[in-house]
Amino acid sequence: MELGPREQSILALERRGFPGPGAKERAIREELGLAPVRYYQLLNALLDDERALAHDPVTVNRLRRVRDARRSER
C-alpha cells in the first residue's frame, strides 16, 4: 500500500531547507493547510510507518536519528 498525498507532501516538505525562523511553519500552514502542532504529530507517526521508509528512506532515517537523539537528551 502506498502513502497518501498528504503523507508524501509531509516528507517532501521535510526534504527542503528553510532560510530562517518561521519559514517552515509558514510553509506548513500555506502549503499543507495544517497547524504546525498537527503537522509534527503526523510526521512523528509517519516516521514509524514502514511505507514512509520505503518511499523516502534517506529522509525518514535522518529524521529518526534526530528524534532518537532528542529523546536520549531528555
N, C-alpha and C positions, 0 to 999 in steps of 0.2 A: 504494500500500500504506500502510495506517495504522500508527501507532505502537501498540505493545502496551500493556497495562495498566500494566506496571512502568515503562515509559518515560514514560507520561503521568503517573504518580504522582510520578516524579522531577521533572518540570517543574512539577507543581503544588506540590511542596514548595519548589522554588526561588522560586516567586511569593510565598510567605509571608514575613512578617517574624518574627524571633525576638527575644525580650526580653533575653536575656543569654547569657553564655558557657556552652556546653554544651547549650543548649536544642535547637539544630539537630541536634547529634549524637544526642541522646536521641530526637528525633523520627525520625531516620533508622533507628535501631535498633528502636524500638517500632512505627512505622507501616509501614516497608518490610521489616523483618527483615534488614537489611543492615548489615555493618560499615561505618563511615564511609569507610575506605580504598576498599572496593569500590564504594561509592556514588559517590565522586568519580571513580573510574576510568570507571564507566558514564556519569556526567554528562559527562565530558570527551569521550568517544566520541560521545555524543548531540549535542553542540554541532556536530559535523562532519556530522551526518545531516540531509539536506535535508527529510526527513519531519518532523523536530522543528521546523525553521524554518517549515514550512508550518503546523504545529499551533499553535505559540505564538511568532510572530516577535518580539514585544516582549521576552519573557524570554530567548530564545535570542540575540538581538542584544546585549542588555545583558550577558549572561554572556560572549559572545565578546569584547566590548570589555574587560571585566575581565581575562579570560585574556590577551588580547593586551598589555594594559598591564603585567601581571605578567611576561610573557615579555620585554618590552622593558627592564624594570628589571634583569634578570639580566645 
